[in-house]
Amino acid sequence: MSSTAVRRRLSTPTLILSMLLPTAPMAATLYHEKVVMQGLANPRGMTFGPNGWLYVAEAGAGGDGPSIVSGDGQTVSFGLTGGVSRYKDGVQEKVADLPSLAPEGGFGATGAHDVAFVDGTMHVAIGLGADPALREDLAAAPGSALLGQIVTLTGGTATPFADLAGFELANNPVGEPDSNPFSLVAVDGGLVATDAGGNDVLTIDAEGAIAVKAALPEGEWQPVPTGAAAGPDGTLLVGQLTGFPFPVGGANVFSIDEAGLVDVFASGFTNLIDIAWHDGTLFALEFDSDSLLGPNATGSLFQIGADGTRTLAYGGLINPSGLAIGANGHVFVAENGVSPTDGRVIELAPVPLPASLPLLAGALVLGAALSRRRR
């Protein structure tokens, strides 16, 4: 049979069926992408507030204030260019200015990293990314003392609530002194925070008292905890960025039970930056899917079922850095997460596969078969 004959045998209905009814399982949900926020400065973690607004932490762009050497060896300068912005019904507005540290140019800043609400009060994790003792070198700059702290935010005014960098300096649970508060999760009237510098997970009670929940296990590379989420049965789930050399497939999602015991919930990821639990499914966001040392700068969003089954939900995201799931199942992802000017948030709206679509494809194929018989 000639190749031309083969091509003719693949009738249009059969070709449609081959596209709509694949032999391998596929996700039942597609997503429609829409940009909802723009012009953000190094956007990071996000959450929905009790009023329905989406709140986004912005690490800022540093400034022309005093400088220190960060934990990764860069000289970073201080400024009040970080903050929190919010979005609802087409309206975007900045609600607070907060501390920021960044190298010249403002890319890859450290500052406001996540937002969480406890009893209606906004709490913000502000990073440091350095030895906590170095805060003294920034003391001349108003607001610099808030670096490395969890603050409450009321009417645009930040008030110290829990000093994670101070706790690291006094206790140093793991390794060399370093603190970089990153993720916040509201639980039982208090908070759980990840310290991506200290490589530990901390609890914060309603009075701001800090305690170690767990220290993540050291392996061939540093664990570097990033995003966290409240999982099923009282467990806490924590994503892992991994330290140098940022191996492909080397990142895990850890589960931490009430006693602080750490186990692997899911594995095989690369440079996880955030996670979110929604309606029995864990969403896991990779900042850079071919490693921070790879040539590309795109990340991926995965869904993980209760049985551990992993599905790619959305790929090709440009340096995604934050994740939130709306009550309606819409997924919000912060992109361009290391840009001081071009950060944005996209909304991924689920587009379920209509139940009638496979039946339609089947009818088309049956019709084609009958037509061939008549001929």
Order of alpha helices (4+ residues) and beta strands (2+ residues): alpha-alpha-beta-beta-beta-beta-beta-beta-beta-beta-beta-beta-alpha-beta-beta-beta-beta-beta-beta-beta-beta-beta-beta-beta-beta-beta-beta-beta-alpha
